[in-house]
Amino acid sequence: MQRIQSTARASEVSLRYLFFTFLKIGCTSFGGFMALVAVVQKQLVDIDKRLKEEDLLDAVTLASVLPGPVAVNVVAYVGYKLRGMAGSVLAFIAILLPSFLLVAGLSWLYFTYGRLPAVKSLFAGVLPAVTALIFSVAIGMAKKNLDTPVAVVLCIAAALAVACIGGFAVTLGVLAVAACIGGTLLYRPEAAGIAGAPEKKRTGKWLFPAFAAAACMVLLIFGVPKIPYAGVSFQLFSVFSVLSLTLFGGGYVVIPALHELFVENLGWLTSAEFADGIAIGQVTPGPIFITAAFIGYKAAGVSGAFLATVAFFVPPAVVMVAMSRFVAAVKSSPRVKAMFRGIRPAVIGMIFASVFTIGKTVESGVLPVTLFLGVSILSVRYKISPVYLICGAGLLGVLLF
């Protein structure tokens, strides 16, 4: 029965829907990881009802403890959950395509003319809207998931820890403590057997894709010397692929490490260029790690931007999809279900904390507060698509700020 329901649900989600939905989200997902999660939750869970909220929370939990860009990893997980490997690939491409094209274009303008386009007004309108969307999503999730005093306490404690201290170590510690509390205080032995026997997973079918992916990476590495900028291209691929699998904690946490590597050690950028590259990553939609395209462009032009982007985002996404099967396999255990019941309130608390973190970057004044309140009302009460809300807020920012 479980397999039949899963197949029926997946069949309702077309590859075309996945690609164009995440393409639209990719064009408007300003504000970092939690902002993208908020947009995905509003569009796929609340409006389109194609994704279960618990699946999105599982994706956030898993992505938070794995290396690489959290936002893109969540999208890869969602695509795989809805339409398997093809869905994961299309969602991955769609979410990155707009930001890659924008960063590549802005990089050309920057290194050709030596200055950034004026985007401050646009961003001044977008940030209050993004903050409001995250807040509305956190409220909606809290209403559905904070059903016990233990869950409420976990949510508040996680929000305070992440907002006041921050960092990957704190995030990992919060998730670990929440899992332990859930596995003890929220564990219900009588839940065993209710869902039926766990579905058997066939891991053999993963062998061919795994070997194919490994072969493609090997061919890419050894084919690099045949293309222009051979030495630099090989360095780009090797550095960014290794870097992506060793970075934890999100874009803002690892900025000092990136500066040390690319400015002080490799010397690919000056400090001023690095700061401007981070700024481009912030004022364009998509993950802050899209700065990889900026660095790649400086090193080897458009081909370097593409190679750096692929090398940085693909390996963690592959790990994320592979680990998603592990999550599906162990969640049939009542004890593991209880642990996830403890983790979900903590994740919701982290989302509330991101409201505070992003809100600190919003300009003070009547207009930003009005935008925040307006978007909150339109999102919570009228369920308007976040794509329209963000675009409208950006337009108002250009006109009013």
N, C-alpha and C positions, 0 to 999 in steps of 0.2 A: 504493500500500500504506500509506504514511504517513497519508494522509487517511482511509483506511478504519479504521485502528487508532485514530486520534484520535476519529473519530465514534463508534466502538464504545465507547470508554472514556467519552466524554461522555454517551452514552445511558444508562449505568449510574447516573449521578448525577441524581436527580430534583431539581426545584426545591423540592419539599417537604423533601427531605433537606437541601439547602443552607440553607434558611431556618431550620429548627428546630435544625440542628446549630450554626449560627452564633448563633442566639438563645441556646442553652445556653452557648456559649462566651462570649457577651457578658454573661451573668449572672455569670460566674465568672472573668473575665480580669483579675484584680487584678495590679498590679505593673508595668505599663507595657508597652512595645513588645515586648521580648524574651520577657516572660511570655506574651503572647498568641501569639507565634510558637511557643513551646514547646507550648502547648495545641493549636494547630492541627496541629503536627507529630505530636504523640502521637495525636490523634483521627483526622485525615484520612489520615496517612501510615502510622503503625504499626498502629492498631486497625482502622479502616475500609478502609484501602488504596484510597482513592479518588483520592489525589494522589501524584505522584512527588516524592521528596525534592529532586531537582534543580530541579523547578519552584518549590518553596517557597524554595530558596536563590536562585534567579533573582529571585523576587519581593522578597526581602530586599535583594538587591544593588541592584535598580532603585529600590526605595523609599528606600534610604539616600542616594541622590544626587538625588532629586526633592524639591520643596517639599511642605510639609504634614505631617499626622500619619502617621507611618510605619506604625503598626499598622493603621489603617483602609485605607491604600493597599495594604498586603499582602493584606488580605481582599478588596478590590475586584479585585485581580489574580487571586487564587485563584478567586473566583466566575466571573470571565470565562474563565479557563482551563478550568474544568469545564463550564460551561453558557452561554458567550457573554454577551451583554449582559444578558439576563434574569437569569442567575445572578449577575452582578456587582451588579446593582441589589438583588436580594433579599438577598445576603450583606451588602452595605453597610447596608441598612436593619436587618437582624437584629442585626448587631454593635453598632449604635449605640442601638437602641431601649431596651434595659434601662438603660444608663447615662444616657440622656437623661431617661427617666421618673424615675429615682432622683434625679438632680441637680435636676430641676424640682421634685420633691416636697421635697427637702431645702432648696432655695432658698426655697420658700414658708415652711417651718418657720423658717428662719433669719431672714428679713426680717419674719416675723410675731411671733416670740417672742424673737429676738435671741440665740439660742444654737444650737450644733450638737448633734445626737443623739449619744449615747454609742456610739462605734464602735471605740474603742481596743482593746478586748479581741478583737473580731472580727479586726481587722487584725493583731494580735499573733500570731494563729494562722495567718492566711493567708500572711503574708510568708515564714515558713520553708518552707511547702509550695510556694509559687511559686518560691523559690530552688532547692529540690530538683528541681522539674520542669525548670527551665532547665538545671540541671546534668546531669540524666539525658538530656535531648535533645542537649546538646552532646557527651556521651560517645557516644551512639548515632551521631550524625553523624560524629564523629571516626573511629570504627571503620570506617565505610563509605567515607569520602572521603580520609583521610590515608594514602594508599597509596604515597607516595614521600617521601624525605628532604626534598625541596624543599617539599612540602606541609606537613610537620610544622614546618619552620622558619617558614614563612609564618604558620601558625596561632599559634605561640608569639609571634612578633614582633607580630602584630596584637593579640593579647590584652594584651601588655604595653603597647603604645602606647596603646590605648583605655583601659585601666584606669589607667595612670599619668598620662596627659596629658588625653585626652578632647577633646570638642568636635567640631563638624562638620568643621572644616578637617583635623583629624587623621583622622577617619573617611574623608573623601574622599581624602586622601593615601594612606592604607593601601590602599584599593581600587584607586587608580591604580597604585601600585607593584606590587601583587599581579597586576594585569592585565598589566603590562609583563613581569614575571617569568614569568608563565604563557605569554605569547605568545612568549617566547624559549626558556626552559629546558624547558617542557612541550609545546612545539609538535612535532607529528608529521606531517610532510608525507605519509607513506603513508596517513594517515587520509582523504585527499581522495577523494571519490567513493564511499566505502563506504556512506554512508546514501542514496545516490541523488541525483537532481537535487532541488534545493530546491523546495518547494511554492510556486507562484505565489500571491501575495496580491492580492486585488482590493480596492483602496483606494476604488473608486468607491462602494461600499455605505456608506462612512463619511460621505459627503457629507450625506445626508438627516439621520442622527442628529445630526451636528455643527450643521447649520443649525437643526434642531428645538431642540437644547439652547440655542443662542444666542438663538433667538426666545423661548423660555421665560424666559431670564434678562432679556431686554429687557422682556417683558411684566410680569415681576415688579417690575423697577425702576420702570417707569412706572405700574404699578398701585398702588405703595406709597402715594401720596398719598390714595388712596380709602379706606384703612383707618385705624383709630384709631392714634394715636401716629405719624402720617405722617412727620414730620420725623425722629424718633428711629429709626423703622423703616428709613428710607432710609439713615441713617447706619450702622445696624447691618449692613445688607446690604452696603453699599459697603466699610465698614471691614474686616469679617471676610472678605469674598471676596478683597479685595486682600491682606490680611494672610496668608491661607492660602497664597497663591502666592509669598510672599516670605520665608517662615520655613523655615529649614533646621536640622537637627541635633537634633530631638526636643524634647519638652516641657520637660525640665529645663534645657536649654541656652538656651531663649528666654524663660524666666520673667522675667529682668531687662528684656528688651525689652517684654514685655507690661505689666509694672508701669509702665514709663516712659510707654507709650502710654495706658493706661486710667486710671491714677491721676494722673500728672503733667501729661499733655498734654490729654486729653479730660475728666478729672475725673469720670468715671462712677462710680468707686469710691473709697473711702478706702483707705489702706494696710492697715488692719485687715481691711476687707471683702475686699480682694484676697487677703490671706494666707488668710483663711477659705475663699474660693472655690477657691484652689489646694488647700487641705486637703480640701475636698469632692471635688475631682477625683482626689485620691490615694486616698481611702478608699472610693470607689465603683468598680465594675468599669468597664473601658473605658479609653480614652486620657485622659491628663491634660488634653488640649485640650478635653475636655468641659466644662471651666470656662467655655467660650464660652456654654453654656446658662445658667450662673449669672450671668454679666455681662449677657446678654440679658434675663434675668428682672428684674434690678435696673432695667434701662433701660425695659422695656416689657411686663413681665408674661410670661404664658405664650406669647403670640404673639411676643414679643421673644426668648424662649428658643429657640423653634422656628426663627425666622428666622436668628438668629445661628448655630445649629447647622448648618442647611442651607447657609448662606453660607460657613461655614468648612470643612466637610468635603467638599462636592460638587465644587468646582473642582479640588482636587488629585487626587481620585479619577478624574475625567474625564481628566486629564493622564496618570495612571498607566495607565489602561486603553489610552489611545491609544499610549503608549510601549511597552506590552507587545507590540504588533504589530511594532514595530521590533526588539525582542529576538528574537521568533520568526523574523523574516526574516533576521537576520544570523547566527544561531547555526548555520546550515548551513555556514558557512565553517570549515574546519579551524583557521585562525589564531584566529578568534573563539572557537571551542570551547576552544582552548588557553588563551586569556585567561580564560575562565570557569573553567577548571580551576585557574587561579591565584587567582581571586577567591573561590571557594568555601572553601578553607582559611582565608582571611582573615575571611570571614563567620563561620565556626565559631569562630575566635579571638575575634571580637567578642562572640559568644554566651557564651563562657567569661568574658570580661571583665565581662559584665552580671551573672554570678553573683556576682562580687566586689562590683560596685557596689550591687546590691540587697541582698546579704548584709550590707553595712555598716549597713543600716537595721534589721536584725533585732535584737531585744533579746537580750542575752547571758543565759545560764542553761541549766539542764539540760533544761527543757521545750522551748525552741526547737530545741536540738540534737537531741533525741529526735524531734521532729516532722520535722526535716530528714532524718534518717537513715531514719525510717520511710517517709516519702513517696518517698524515693529508691529504697528496696528495692521497695516496692509498684509503683512506676512502671516500673523497669527489669526486674524479674524476672517480675511477674505481669501487666503491661500493663493495669493498671486505668485506667479513663477518668479523665483529669485533672479533669473536672467533679466527679466523686464525691470525689476526693482533696482538692480545694480546699474543697468544701462541708463535708467532714468535718473538715478542719483548722480552718475558721472556727468550726464548732460547738464543737470542743475548745478553741479560743481563748476563746470566750464562757464555757465551763464552768470552765476551769482558770486563766486569766490574770486 
